[in-house]
Amino acid sequence: MLDFEKLKLMDPLLREKFLKEYLGEEKCKVLDKYGLTLNNRLYYEKIEAKYPTQDYFSLKFASKATVLGMVFQVYRLCFAKTKYFENNWHNFYPSIYDLREGFKETELYNMEFITQYHTGITIDLRYLSTIHDIKIFKSLCSYLEEKQRESLENSENLLINA
């Protein structure tokens, strides 16, 4: 269990080294990809010269969340979206877009898109962040589930008829 008050008092370099070990390699890859650093209030933030500093999430969140949850938090996706994809992740895989190869599978920390295994439907995380109405999100989930069902039925029919 982390002692957050002691962490606040620690030398920043020692704290960073300790937390890299504590959080593990995959979560640290998320922090590195997005250039997030821990501030004195124990929030991960992004500092850019020409823009205001933005807080993304707390150390407490990072220690409890999954890698998927951390990426979703960077994209400002709500709890409902995070839970839906965490609970149904076996139907999806993380992907990125490559100019020469198109969409391709990638490591979880590196994803910018989510692709459904059985249908190939690819969803941009930026698009997901624009959905603010729960009815629209539920409609998207229903659509994905229906398309997956159709794809699985078509696959079964092909096997039966082969």
Sequence and secondary structure as in RCSB ss.txt:
>XXXX:A:sequence
MLDFEKLKLMDPLLREKFLKEYLGEEKCKVLDKYGLTLNNRLYYEKIEAKYPTQDYFSLKFASKATVLGMVFQVY
RLCFAKTKYFENNWHNFYPSIYDLREGFKETELYNMEFITQYHTGITIDLRYLSTIHDIKIFKSLCSYLEEKQRE
SLENSENLLINA
>XXXX:A:secstr
   HHHHHHS HHHHHHHHHHHH HHHHHHHHHTTEEE TTSEEEEEETTEEEEEEEEHHHHHHS HHHHHHHHT
T  HHHHHHHHHTGGGEEEEEEETTTEEEE  GGG SEEEETTT  EEEHHHHHH   HHHHHHHHHHHHHHHHH
HHHHHHHHHHH 
